[in-house]
Amino acid sequence: MEVRSELRKQSRSGKRKWAILVGIVALTHILLLLSYGDALRYLLPDGRRLKLPNENNALLMTPSRNTLAVNVSEDSAVSGIHVLEKNGYVSGFGLRNESEDDEGFVGNVDFESFEDVKDSIIIKEVAGSSDNLFPSETTVMQKESVSTSNNGYQVQNVTVQSQKNVKSSILSGGSSIASPASGNSSLLVSKKVSKKKKMRCDLPPKSVTTIDEMNRILARHRRTSRAMRPRWSSRRDEEILTARKEIENAPVAKLERELYPPIFRNVSMFKRSYELMERILKVYVYKEGNRPIFHTPILKGLYASEGWFMKLMEGNKQYTVKDPRKAHLYYMPFSARMLEYTLYVRNSHNRTNLRQFLKEYTEHISSKYPFFNRTDGADHFLVACHDWAPYETRHHMEHCIKALCNADVTAGFKIGRDISLPETYVRAAKNPLRDLGGKPPSQRRTLAFYAGSMHGYLRQILLQHWKDKDPDMKIFGRMPFGVASKMNYIEQMKSSKYCICPKGYEVNSPRVVESIFYECVPVIISDNFVPPFFEVLDWSAFSVIVAEKDIPRLKDILLSIPEDKYVKMQMAVRKAQRHFLWHAKPEKYDLFHMVLHSIWYNRVFQAKRR
């Protein structure tokens, strides 16, 4: 009995010692986690903080999402949108910092890749034991409620689903941290794949189409259009084909006073085509589609071109008709900028849902009306200034006439069918002509000027060769924010002979039109860029086009231009200026009419009989 009681005492004493030891170890681990949790996070490969099981935060770091419901009639402070009262036109847009030298991109947006494939996310799970590895496949769903109405698309209720394949595994190696082994108390850490592929916009083009080759493509397209023959005949086709004969046999314009012939390829053909457009052209504007993607023009900022055209086209009484059977052309009035703002999942690097949305819209139009199917959309057109428009309209709108700011021949732009839309930066929606004009040639002391952000690869090359290298070449990076800085930027353009217009992320740049706006001869440095209104304007008369490879020779190229030729070019810029201006009430030969005319002109030369 005595031996048995002694053994019990020793056992109890051992249990107490063991319990005390376990408690001390547990307390030590808890204190370490609480006190040094933020320091321990640096042990992880991407420096993210581990989340404890009892934390209320989400375990997966999913990308933030733009709100789908955007009501343009609400208070102007909502979502950074400024609305002109009583008309529904968006005058300002606060999502991105849009200044004259940043081309609409914010610094904290990661434009790493925009492939069709989804980004993969590796989920690393810290379980009770770091010795075990349990790979599994998980699916993360992102859903937005979407619905369609009988006569259009309710954007406020549009269904968007995106799927991401997720791989889960145990955090292994020296960075593993064991958690208490209790039920579902595993720790999850999300990490994006660290593979960094260079974007297309960060690399020089694989092939270059020179301006001379573009001219040959245009001439070849005029001779043999590849547009399909309509599935059934229409009286409107005959009217267009008759107009084509009249344009091709236009009488020679003599003593032309309204137009400046040197800036046109053929001023006689242009004038006759414009007269016929004014006399016979009729456009049907589809009513399908709800705000904000449809019928919501943006009148200020980088994407103002698509907004101003939408506003003026929908409010026009001369060209629009209510009966689609009387139309020669059909306009699909969506905003590529509002499509991106409304549906794009920030940082998702995926635009598939944007393209799918327009595909469903096109299918709805073609199922409700017979006109799209008659020509496969060859007599339909869209006007889009956002960089993503070529991708969003691929395939399902492939035969439509596309007026695009991103006029890149390597990205699907078809010379002779599509329209190079001028990218205009409008600073004041109520007064788009503010600060118009510049100094005469004799008062322009600076040879060349450029200032802007380092978007893409080309601008870095430009600054590498010319920043602080020559007093005649005022080449800078981004100018500071503020009114004084903006006024200095404008003053520099007004007092320089040549304004450098290098491409940014894409081939287009608002500086081309800005230069014309301030009467400065534009120097376009952007391989494969089709200049605006290429089918009717002769850009060699009022601009200098420099190949990207010739940036080191930029000053020599500009100095090689004789002074008398420069004066003629500067005069041509002033004469061309009227064709690049927006007016609240459209004027003859202004930017609205030039866009509409180029759409009409290209349609005339690709129309075919049944």
QUIMO-V952406 format. One line per field, one symbol per residue. ss: DSSP state (@ for helix, = for strand, . for the rest). psi: psi as a letter, one per 30 degrees, with the letter a starting at -180 (. if undefined). burial: + if it has 24 or more other ideal C-beta (glycine too) atoms within 12 Angstrom, else -. Layout:
ss: ???
psi: ???
burial: ???
//
This chain:
ss: .@@@@@@@@@@@@@@@@@@@@@@@@@@@@@@@@@@@@@@@@@@..................................@@@====....=====...........................======.........=========..===..===@@@..===========..@@@...........======.......@@@........@@@@@@@@@@@@@...........@@@@@@@@@@@@@@............@@@=..@@@@@@@@@@@@@@..===........=...=..=..@@@@@@@@@@@.....=...@@@..===..=.@@@@@@@@........@@@@@@@@@@@@@@@@@..@@@@@....=====....@@@@........====...=@@@...=..===.....=..............@@@..=====.......@@@@@@@@@......===.......@@@@@@@@@@@@.=======........@@@@@@@...=====...=.......=.@@@.===..@@@@@@@@@@@@...@@@@@@@@@@@@@@@@@@..........@@@@@@@@@@@@@@......
psi: eeeeeeeeeeeeeeeeeeeeeeeeeeeeeeeeeeegeeefffflegglkkklfgkflkekilklkkkejjjffakffkggkkkkkgfgkjfljgeljjlfgfhgklfgkjhekhlellkkkkjkkjafkgfkkiklklkkkkkkkklklfgakjefhkjkkkkkkkkklkklafgkkklkijbhhlkkkkkkkgkjkklefgklkflkjleeeeeeeeeeeeeikgklkkfllkfeeeeeeeeeeeefhkkkkkhkeeljefflejfeeeeeeeeeeeefkkkkjkflkllfekgikkgkafgfeeeeeeeeefgkfefklfjffgkflkkjiljeefeeeefkjkgfhkgefeeeeeeeeeeeeffelfeefegggfgllljkfkffeeefgkdfgefljjjkeiijffgfkjkfelkjkkjkjjfjefifgkgklallefgjfkekkkkllikafeeeeeeeffkgfkffjijlaklllleeeeeeeeeeefgkekkkillbeaflkffeeeeeeghkjkjjjjkgkjlkheffkjfffglkjkkefgefgeeeeeffjleeeeeeeeeeeeefeffgkkkejklkgaeeeeeeeeeeeeeegfkll.
burial: --------------------------------+----------+---+-+++------++-++--+-+-+-+------+-++++---++++++-++-++++++++---+-+-++---++++++++++--+---------+-+-+-+-+---+++++-+-+-+-+-+-++++----++-+------+++++++-------+++-++---+-+--++-++---+--+-+--+---+-++-+++-++-++-----------+++++++++++++++++++--+++++++++++++++++++++++++++++++++++-+--++---+--++++++++++++++++++++++++++++++++-+++-+++--+-++-+++++++++++++++++++++-++++++++++++++++++++++++++++++++-+--++--+-+--+--+-++++++++++++++++++-++------++++-++------+--++++++++++++++++++++++++++++++++++++++++++++++++++++++++++++-++--++--+--+----+--++-++++++++++++--+--++++++++++++++++++++--
//
